[in-house]
Amino acid sequence: MKDIGFNAYRFSISWPRILPYGNLKGGVNPEGIRYYNNLIDELISNGMQPFVTLFHWDLPQALEDEYGGFLSPKIVKDFTDYAELCFREFGDRVKHWITLNEPSSYSVEGYANGVFPPGRCSSFLGLNCSAGDSSTEPYLVTHHLILAHAEAVKLYRKKYQISQKGQVGLSIALMWYVPISLSKADKDAASRANDFTSDWFMEPLNSGKYPGVMVRHVGKRLPKFSKRQSLLVKGSFDFIGVNYYTTYYAYNIPCESKNQTALTDACFNFTTERNGVPIGPKAGSDWLYIYPRGIQNVLEYTKKKLNNPIIYITENGCNEVDNGRKSLNDTMRIDYISRHLVYVRRAMRNGVKVKGYFAWSLLDDFEWIFGYTSRFGIIYVDFKNGQKRYRKRSALWFKTFLHQWNGSQHHQY
């Protein structure tokens, strides 16, 4: 990283690594604390700022077994205690905290369609889930995620921010939706799609309430914030992390009258093609089509929704299928990143306060249900030969780009 020229590194702390039983009653693992202290110190000694994510979906199994994890309001206190442990142990050196990574992915993929752990969904969906309710659980889990985030922010601001001089925010998955046609129905469908994805988290941060369209469509299945909770959640960020990968065409569909779920409540569907033409070139996954302008759209949307906040692009990148050492010649990734940076620059010229950019990812990694077959890294990892690492062309491109950029004081690339 130092040789390439990066001056910041984003990583996540594993909750069960430092609290094996999920809470302070179960005891702290000193080896876990030591591991992250060593990592943070090594980063700083090499001129890199640590950007630390507290929750990237690895919930301690003990809390899942005890009370159902984020299905229970009990999770809020345990998460806040975990966050305080991290603030106390590492906050003298960590100046940027991200409480949650892509909470919508966690709640939808884990509790609406059951693709990610804990694999819960309604039985009528026929998706091989052992239990769950796709009409209520994604909203309940999201509610507790938001409250856990807000309580952690409140605690940081009260006990640590003045002395440690850090900032705290969260990273939101912001896919963009454009209407497939000029019809009012499809334009409204695209708007609802963005409300049910982006605004599901941004509107509570803005007003302490869920978006009105969600309230109307979901009704009593959508939890409500109490007056105290509304005040707690409103404004609970110093910056917003934006994770952007792709854009879809949205089109209107009739609302479900029965078997309602968080997957159908917005009454829209999406596609990657219009009149047989894809929205952009396809990357390594069926869900990822390259649409660089979308990053400008989500940045300007975030500016408007949250009164021009400080933004860090905490994830942006594309993958290729595992093609052995041929993956080293990743010209598609170079094209993806360079074209997206053009639109980031345009958003900045329009007044968006982007303060940093993190490509996903440094190394080829374990991509959840895709395992090691989906390669997002700018560094190739040979998983069959001792995890040896080789720079892809994109890493060499970054080195040249950053040298030409000459260490701008206004950006962290």
Helices and strands as residue ranges (DSSP letters): E 8-12, H 15-18, G 24-26, H 30-45, E 49-55, H 61-67, G 69-71, H 74-90, E 96-101, H 103-111, G 123-125, H 137-159, H 161-164, E 167-173, E 176-179, H 184-197, H 199-207, H 212-218, G 219-221, H 227-233, E 239-243, E 247-252, E 268-271, E 273-274, E 277-278, H 293-305, E 310-315, E 320-321, G 324-328, H 331-349, E 353-357, G 368-370, E 374-375, E 379-382, E 388-391, H 393-405
